[in-house]
Amino acid sequence: MKKILVAGFLSIFTLSLFAQGQSYPGNYELAARFSPDKIRKMVFDTRVDPHWMKSSDRFWYEYETSNGKNWYVVDPVRKTKTTLFDRDKLAMEITRIVKDPYDGQHLKLENLKFIEEENAIRFEVKSSSEMVLKKDWEEIKTKNSNAKDSLEKKTFYFKFDIDGQQLIEILDAEKDPKRLSWANIAPDSSKVLFVRNHNLYMMDKENFLKAVKDEKDSTIVETQLTEDGVENYSYTYSGRGDDNVQEEKNKEDRKGVRVLWNKEGSEFVMTRTDQRHVKDLWVIHNTRNPRPTLETYKYAMPGEIEQPQTDLLHYSFAEKKITKLPIATFKDQTVSLWDENYPISSRDDDFRPSYWLGDEDEVYFAITSRDLKRVDVCRWNLATDEKEVVIEERSNTYIDFAQPELIKNGSELIWWSERDGWGHFYLYGRDGDLKRQLTSGAFHTAGIERVDEKNNRLFFAANGREKGEDPYYEHLYSVSLNGGPITLLNPGNFDHQASVNDRANYAVINYSRVNTTPESILIDRNGNKVMELETADLSQLFAAGYQFPEPFTFKADDGITDLYGVMYKPFDFDSTRKYPLVQYVYPGPQTEAVDKSFSASMDRTDRLAQFGFVVVTLGNRGGHPARSKWYHNYGYGDLRDYGLADKKAAVDQLADRFDFIDRSKVGIHGHSGGGFMSTAALLVYPDVFKVAVSSAGNHENNIYNRWWSEKHHGVKEEVSAKGDTTFVYQIEKNPDLAENLKGHLMLSTGDVDNNVHPAGTIRMAEALIKAGKRFEFVILPGQRHGYGDMREYFFWKMGDYFTRHLLGDHTPPPVDMIEMQRDKPKDK
């Protein structure tokens, strides 16, 4: 009788399980098969990165496949692609000199560059065993008396003659000037600028060469240019990070300074930011030895009165005077100082001076109001000592803009604007008169690739113009500066990235979709294919069982707006089975977390699906700048909730469309803005989203950084009858909705995140505790915003959480994360 009762109970229990949805074990083995470490051994180069040469239209590049790395030089005129050298013979020659065994398939050449009018190359090879005393050992010892590692692997320097195919060791390479990070060198190399004790200093070439040999040389002569530099109102960089913890101890050390020079190097301009009144923020390095360490940094939050103030400075060596230019226009304004673009053929140059945008007598820059609704494109006339406003941009929402392109010796400039609702190019005269709109239509121009002044033509990237394609797919176009029709140069239903040479007569095109193998070709200025270059080697990836994901479209919650996503299935997909749906999200507005081209970064998408989920990434209104301004600004004033309705709409439409999706089991994950969004989804739509893993989320945007929060949500500028200006900022926050939690939530943060402060996650946890909710909280010790060397650990924590709560696999995993550990050698 007892056996019958037990059997009957089991049958009822089994039926109950099926009624609720069958549970499945998480496929940990399949997820482990595609770890980042393993992907690096299966996927090598997926794009050609050309190094364009100065004296011809040729370029060189290196490209790695499962057969090793090769170095090629391409001659577009002759339509040839040849190897720079016979890698097997070169490996033999290097072996004879270095005494380490090398072979061509595993050859590693560092810092390769063309020299001697591009007839030879130079590169470095590190010995595996021969050790030498570190060049800067005395300096290291001075800074750290406990330092013990005095030796480093010897570096061998080589020159290879291309025509003669001859290898030569450079024996006097140690005498070559080393790069000093603090040195800002004038265009004529006659003087070097740097900062010491917050003030601006200079030294001449003779003394700089002494510093190259020995930075502690007591005979080095320095000249102090300023005396008013103080902490947080310094002439050096004002960045945040670990270095600031030691800033006071090392303030006497030389530090870098960013200045923009005129062509002669007789004058420079720079910005200097006063952060003395900006409030402090802190993180504690709990894991530092011997004691936890406090890191203090300046951090302006939205709505606060205390904001950084930026000066624009000009210095003339002839007058020996630094001048603060009177450019005050808006309260708490932002100053964008523009520099001249480098030729693309100069990318390998040892020395590239930074020139200001303009000529000898004028400097271009932008001034932006705090609410970002007003932008003035300005130039400072050094001859008349006056500010000239060239272009005024005004909008009722925030304005995005890019650096203008000066052409025809500064008599004209090309300006990018969204003033008609789409991002397009406009041609202006130097007096600020609009000559013509160069591009127009319901599509988005993404940026200037090259201006060919000789042929009067603009080459640019754009997306959304080609009908029948995903509107995010980017293409290369050209248009006459006189106006007229736009020419498509790289057709094809793919996402394209272009590298156009300085003369704008050739371009390397890399293209793919999420579901195609990346390819690279060379085209000419008219879009004709000159030659094929490479096809990525994904053979080992496919051999491991990889399958491409599937792009899809759906409608936004308004039933009108087309949105675009990508679906990632388990590689052992069973069409007869029901799968939980997991969304990987990022709300934007600066980008959507939806790949358009093939990506080998698979952790949050392809790899997460292997546990046994259908993972999707998808856009939302307000999520991306590369569509209309209406689309981009959709979330303005509603930064917490604006994207959630579209994420919910995707669940309904995908579940209706695909029988294998279980609409009752929906998870959501995101990092940073996605961490904020995934928690919000669980709280705003608690009956739709059941499980969330939210990492490093800015759950309270009132304590996130001012620039991002005020820009994308909006800040109200109020001017009193007396003329006083104040800024009012109000925003809804995730903790306000803690009472709504029904599902399962894992919160996570790094404890020294100085981007999205841990306080955002801790406040969310506090609200949930006060509301009497169960949730999980994971702190990653010593980690910044990106989780660093604990990313893999967090991936498996996330996998555990989704497996338990979406697949119903409640089998306790072993205490050891064997998926992380089994491939690591046990050395202790």
Protein Blocks (a to p, Z undefined) as FASTA:
>chain_A
ZZmmmmmmmmmmmmmmmmnopaddddfklmmmmgfklmmmmbccfbdcddddfkbmbdcd
ddddfebpcdddddfklopacdfbdfklmmmmmmmmnopacdfklgccehiaceehhiac
cdddddfkbccddfklmmmmmmmmkbmblbccddddddddfklopacddfklmmpccddf
klccdfklpaccddeehiacdddfklmmmmmmomklmkbccddfbfkbcehiafbdcbec
jklmmmmmmmmpccdddddddfkopaccdddddfklpccdddddfkbcfbdcdddddddd
ehiabdcddddddddfklopacdddfbfbghiacddddddddfklmmpmbdcdddeddfk
bccdddddfklpaccdddddfklopacdfbdcddfbdcdddddddeehhlaccdddfkno
pacdddddfkopafbdfbgcjdddfbdfbdcfknopacdddehkaghiafkbccdddddf
kgpadddfbgcjddddddddfkopaccdddddfkbccddddddfkopafbdfbdcdfklm
mmnopacddddddddfkomaccdddddddfkbcfkbccdddddddebjmbccddfbdcfb
lklmmmmmmnopacdddddehiafklcfklmmmmgoilmlmmmmmmmmmmmmmmmmpmkb
cfklccdddehjlmmmmmmmmmmmmmlmmbdcdehiafblklmcfklmmmmnopaddddf
kopacdddddddfklmmmmpmbdcdddddfklckbgfklmmmmmmmmmmnopacddddde
hiafkopmmlmmmmmmmmmmmmmmmnopabdcdfblfklmmmpccfZZ
